[in-house]
Amino acid sequence: MKRMLFFAILCLCAWGAQAQECEIVSVLHLKTTQGAAYDFLLRDQKPEVLCYNGKMTVSYDGGVGCLTFAREDVATLTIEERDTTPVSEVASAERHVSFDLTARGRIRVRGLKDGEKVQAYSADGKTVATMRSHGGEASLDLTAQPRGVYVIKAGDGRNTFKMLKP
């Protein structure tokens, strides 16, 4: 009986320690008809959704970032609660490449192998910036480029991102 009580207290303590690391946050979740998904933290990114002329635009981080979709390409737009409990280790054969657009006109790409190329293309297909990764990341500076749509290609080309520079 004492062992069971000790085990129950041990489990409760472990569960309590894990619960303290857990944080539930609200996110705006957008899913496209092609299966792509986008999450925007309501507290930090403060996304704004505008619909006009058959387009849906999500601006975030005070207008620094902006994504535009044709209205018929948006499958769902929901607000959800997410558990942000940290994961200590993920075993996966695939790496995760992320694009950080929080700095106006600058793109930071993380999760690359050293020496991988990151390129930015204008809407007419011209290369406007190229950088090789170092330490798993690379940064492209598009501040001198005009407003418009740019495609960012990272690594082997399987990781691309289309952005609108305001």
C-alpha positions in Angstrom: 0.0 0.0 0.0 2.8 2.4 0.9 4.5 1.6 -2.5 1.3 2.5 -4.4 0.9 5.7 -2.5 4.5 6.6 -3.1 4.1 5.8 -6.8 0.9 7.9 -7.1 2.6 10.9 -5.5 5.7 10.5 -7.7 3.4 10.4 -10.8 1.5 13.5 -9.7 4.8 15.4 -9.1 6.1 14.4 -12.5 2.8 15.4 -14.1 2.8 18.8 -12.2 6.4 19.5 -13.4 5.4 18.9 -17.0 2.2 21.0 -16.7 4.3 24.0 -15.6 6.2 23.9 -18.9 3.0 23.7 -20.9 1.5 26.8 -22.4 -1.8 27.0 -24.3 -1.8 29.7 -27.0 -4.4 30.9 -29.5 -3.5 30.6 -33.1 -5.2 31.6 -36.4 -5.0 28.4 -38.5 -5.3 28.7 -42.3 -5.4 25.6 -44.5 -5.4 25.7 -48.2 -7.2 23.4 -50.6 -3.8 22.1 -51.7 -3.1 21.0 -48.1 -0.7 23.7 -47.0 -1.2 25.0 -43.5 -0.2 28.3 -41.9 -0.4 29.2 -38.1 -0.2 32.7 -36.8 0.1 33.3 -33.0 -2.6 35.7 -32.0 -0.7 37.1 -29.0 2.6 37.7 -30.8 2.0 38.1 -34.5 -1.4 39.8 -34.2 -2.7 38.7 -37.7 -5.2 40.8 -39.6 -7.4 39.1 -42.3 -8.8 41.2 -45.2 -11.0 39.9 -48.0 -11.5 41.9 -51.2 -11.8 41.2 -54.9 -11.8 37.4 -54.4 -8.5 37.5 -52.4 -7.8 36.9 -48.8 -4.8 38.6 -47.3 -3.3 37.8 -43.9 -1.0 40.6 -42.5 1.0 39.8 -39.4 3.8 41.3 -37.2 2.4 44.8 -37.6 2.3 44.5 -41.4 5.9 43.3 -41.8 4.7 40.0 -43.2 1.8 39.4 -45.6 0.4 36.3 -47.3 -2.3 36.5 -50.0 -4.5 33.7 -51.3 -7.2 33.4 -53.9 -10.4 33.0 -51.8 -11.2 29.7 -53.5 -7.8 28.3 -52.4 -8.6 28.7 -48.7 -10.2 25.6 -47.3 -10.5 26.6 -43.7 -9.7 29.6 -41.4 -10.1 28.9 -37.7 -8.9 30.1 -34.4 -7.6 27.2 -32.3 -5.9 26.6 -29.0 -2.5 24.9 -29.2 -0.3 23.3 -26.6 3.3 24.7 -26.9 4.9 22.2 -24.6 8.5 21.9 -25.7 9.6 18.7 -27.4 13.0 17.6 -26.2 13.9 15.5 -29.3 12.3 14.7 -32.6 13.5 11.7 -34.5 13.0 12.3 -38.2 14.8 11.7 -41.4 13.5 15.0 -42.8 14.9 18.3 -41.6 12.8 21.3 -41.0 13.6 24.4 -43.0 12.0 27.6 -41.7 11.6 31.1 -43.2 11.7 34.0 -40.7 10.2 37.2 -42.2 10.0 39.3 -38.9 12.6 41.8 -40.1 11.2 44.1 -42.7 12.8 43.3 -46.1 15.1 40.6 -44.7 14.5 36.9 -44.9 16.3 34.5 -42.5 16.3 30.8 -43.4 17.1 28.2 -40.8 17.6 24.5 -40.8 19.9 24.3 -43.8 23.1 22.3 -44.3 26.3 24.4 -44.4 27.0 25.7 -47.9 23.5 25.3 -49.3 22.3 28.1 -51.6 19.4 30.4 -50.8 18.1 32.5 -53.7 15.4 35.2 -54.1 13.6 35.5 -57.5 11.4 38.4 -58.6 8.0 37.8 -60.1 9.6 37.9 -63.6 12.0 35.1 -62.7 15.2 37.1 -62.3 17.6 36.2 -59.4 17.7 39.3 -57.1 19.7 37.8 -54.2 21.9 34.8 -53.5 23.5 33.6 -50.3 25.2 30.4 -49.1 24.3 29.1 -45.7 26.7 29.1 -42.8 26.0 27.5 -39.4 22.7 26.1 -40.7 21.2 29.4 -41.7 21.4 32.2 -44.2 19.9 35.7 -44.5 18.8 37.5 -47.6 18.5 41.3 -47.7 15.7 42.5 -50.0 15.4 46.1 -48.6 16.8 47.6 -51.8 14.4 45.7 -53.9 11.0 47.3 -55.0 7.7 46.2 -53.7 6.3 43.0 -55.2 6.1 39.3 -55.1 9.3 37.3 -54.5 10.0 33.5 -54.5 12.6 32.3 -52.0 14.3 29.0 -52.8 16.4 27.2 -50.2 18.7 24.2 -50.5 17.7 21.6 -53.0 14.7 23.5 -54.2 12.1 21.5 -52.2 11.9 24.4 -49.8 10.3 27.4 -51.4 8.3 30.3 -50.1 6.4 33.0 -51.9 6.3 36.4 -50.2 4.8 39.8 -50.9 7.2 42.7 -50.0 5.1 45.7 -49.1 
